[in-house]
Amino acid sequence: MERQNEVLDNVIIKFAGDSGDGMQLTGTQFTNTAALFGNDLSTFPDFPAEIRAPQGTLAGVSGYQLHFGSVEIFTPGDFCDVLVVMNAAALKANINFLKKAERLS
């Protein structure tokens, strides 16, 4: 099977994990790097409403969404192209926001 590369003009990435796992820091660092390369971007930090929710629960999932690209970006986006999760709770809480893989064959 031959591997094909595809160039995208914009990408939405979401980092998710338990509060305290460093999702905000990871997202901020990725945002800073994307900006240094001259990309336009929009971010959405997603903090849980609960204070110190039990680790591994859906209520304690924290996230950071970043939409960046070589075109004008106006919103952080609705559905992500890439979902990076740190545990099962983060996957369960965010899997419905991942775009469907239409091009996989």
Stockholm file with secondary structure:
# STOCKHOLM 1.0

chainA/1-105         MERQNEVLDNVIIKFAGDSGDGMQLTGTQFTNTAALFGNDLSTFPDFPAEIRAPQGTLAGVSGYQLHFGSVEIFTPGDFCDVLVVMNAAALKANINFLKKAERLS
#=GR chainA/1-105 SS CCCCCCCCSEEEEEEEEETTSSHHHHHHHHHHHHHHTTCEEEEEEECCSSSSCCTTSGGGEEEEEEEEESSCCCSCCSSBSEEEESSHHHHHHHGGGBCCCCSCC
#=GC SS_cons         CCCCCCCCSEEEEEEEEETTSSHHHHHHHHHHHHHHTTCEEEEEEECCSSSSCCTTSGGGEEEEEEEEESSCCCSCCSSBSEEEESSHHHHHHHGGGBCCCCSCC
//
